Amino acid sequence: TELETHVLDWVADMLGLPECFRSSGTGGGVIQDSASSANLCALIAARESATNGFTREQGLGQSLTAYASREAHSSVEKAVKIAGIGRQNLVKVPVDENMAMRPDLLEEYIREDLNKGYIPCCVVTAVGTTGTVAVDPIAAVSDIAKRYDIWHHIDAAYAGSALLLPEYQFMIEGIEDADSFVFNPHKWLFTNFDCTAYYVKDPDILLRTFDILPEYLKTRTRGQVNDYRDWGIPLGRRFRALKLWFVLRSYGLEGIQAILRKHINLNQRFSEWVKKHPDLEMVTPPFLNVTCFRYRPPGLPSNVINAKNEAWLNTIQEDGRMYLTHTKVQGKYTLRMVFGQTYLEERHLEEAIAILEETMGSL
């Protein structure tokens, strides 16, 4: 418990999180198994905050709404189902040309729901969406959530690791007005799965939401240390802080930063190759260590292009020398190149381009 508290405070400092999210301030962090669990904890805490503990004691008796961008991770939709808010009460806010949430429409939806008698309880923003690594406007959404007294949860599960680089801390401008924040060291911080860092501004809300104290759990240390069993869903917890501590002491901040910057540089070089290739198209601007691209030779209809890209991805996967994932961006079947493996070198970039050139020839 002591190591978990210290490690998460160190990480918060490395990420540039404000004092209100650290144990030295009013808040603190806890390690969850995944961002899905952290998102669920945030939705449940938001539910309790909005209903002043009513649902904890008497069950759902009020119509709550939650909000997230159309590009938010599916775990948000799963969480509203589990938390009893209801899938139909999750409002998916449209995105702009950068695939980021539109705050003007968010506020419009909130006002409409208030007029209908609903209780808006939570808005989830993304720092690095799963599909295209888009970043929602944290400051604008924080301002809206604060005005309407709505819990603001930031899901930075993947891209949050980039906050260790000062040049990317602009992604969380306005976080001081948010209520909770999550990122996964097991995604891009070289930590073995599973290890999710969840920070909350007011741990007392978590305690009021999750704590339960039967006689057999009473100890003399109650109130002297964090009882992390009361900060989430499971009673039993693994010693996940240990492996995160080993990563920090093995690489150090400067060592981690150097690797992250190397990955970003490799991605920039890959995106330049895509831009110059006559049969390839950048679907969204490259960001961090991710490039979204597709095969698009001239003169083919969109349905044929989508089919060819799906076939291309299947060929790459069956070949077995490299692994890509896909998404759909505004109906376009899109391939994603991600440079995130711990021991990536320049030769891997060269090999990847060679494989793409080779497999593209069979389309």
HUDARA-V978976 format. One record per backbone hydrogen bond with DSSP energy under -1.0 kcal/mol. NH is the residue of the N-H (numbers start at 1). CO is the residue of the C=O. If there is no record, write none. Layout:
<<NH | CO> <NH | CO>>
//
This chain:
<<5 | 1> <6 | 2> <7 | 3> <8 | 4> <9 | 5> <10 | 6> <11 | 7> <12 | 8> <13 | 9> <14 | 10> <15 | 11> <17 | 12> <21 | 18> <22 | 19> <25 | 22> <28 | 200> <30 | 198> <32 | 196> <38 | 34> <39 | 35> <40 | 36> <41 | 37> <42 | 38> <43 | 39> <44 | 40> <45 | 41> <46 | 42> <47 | 43> <48 | 44> <49 | 45> <50 | 46> <51 | 47> <53 | 48> <54 | 51> <57 | 53> <58 | 54> <59 | 55> <65 | 119> <66 | 89> <67 | 122> <68 | 91> <70 | 93> <72 | 69> <76 | 73> <78 | 74> <79 | 75> <80 | 76> <81 | 77> <82 | 78> <83 | 79> <85 | 80> <86 | 80> <89 | 86> <90 | 87> <91 | 66> <93 | 68> <96 | 100> <99 | 96> <102 | 94> <106 | 102> <107 | 103> <108 | 104> <109 | 105> <110 | 106> <111 | 107> <112 | 108> <113 | 109> <114 | 110> <115 | 111> <116 | 112> <117 | 114> <118 | 113> <119 | 63> <121 | 65> <122 | 65> <123 | 151> <124 | 67> <125 | 153> <127 | 155> <128 | 134> <129 | 134> <133 | 129> <136 | 126> <138 | 136> <141 | 137> <142 | 138> <143 | 139> <144 | 140> <145 | 141> <146 | 142> <147 | 143> <148 | 144> <150 | 145> <151 | 121> <153 | 123> <154 | 180> <155 | 125> <156 | 182> <160 | 156> <161 | 158> <162 | 159> <163 | 160> <164 | 161> <165 | 162> <168 | 165> <169 | 166> <171 | 168> <172 | 169> <173 | 170> <175 | 172> <177 | 174> <178 | 175> <179 | 152> <180 | 152> <181 | 199> <182 | 154> <183 | 197> <184 | 157> <186 | 195> <187 | 184> <189 | 185> <191 | 185> <196 | 32> <197 | 183> <198 | 30> <199 | 181> <200 | 28> <201 | 179> <205 | 202> <207 | 203> <208 | 204> <209 | 205> <210 | 206> <211 | 207> <217 | 214> <218 | 215> <222 | 219> <224 | 221> <225 | 221> <228 | 226> <230 | 227> <231 | 228> <240 | 238> <244 | 240> <245 | 241> <246 | 242> <247 | 243> <248 | 244> <249 | 245> <250 | 246> <251 | 247> <252 | 248> <256 | 252> <257 | 253> <258 | 254> <259 | 255> <260 | 256> <261 | 257> <262 | 258> <263 | 259> <264 | 260> <265 | 261> <266 | 262> <267 | 263> <268 | 264> <269 | 265> <270 | 266> <271 | 267> <272 | 268> <273 | 269> <274 | 270> <275 | 271> <276 | 272> <277 | 273> <280 | 277> <281 | 294> <283 | 292> <287 | 290> <290 | 287> <291 | 337> <293 | 335> <294 | 281> <296 | 279> <305 | 301> <306 | 302> <307 | 303> <308 | 304> <309 | 305> <310 | 306> <311 | 307> <312 | 308> <313 | 309> <314 | 310> <315 | 311> <316 | 312> <317 | 313> <318 | 314> <319 | 315> <320 | 316> <325 | 336> <327 | 334> <329 | 332> <332 | 329> <334 | 327> <335 | 293> <336 | 325> <337 | 291> <339 | 289> <344 | 341> <348 | 345> <350 | 346> <351 | 347> <352 | 348> <353 | 349> <354 | 350> <355 | 351> <356 | 352> <357 | 353> <358 | 354> <359 | 355> <360 | 356> <362 | 359> <363 | 360>>
//
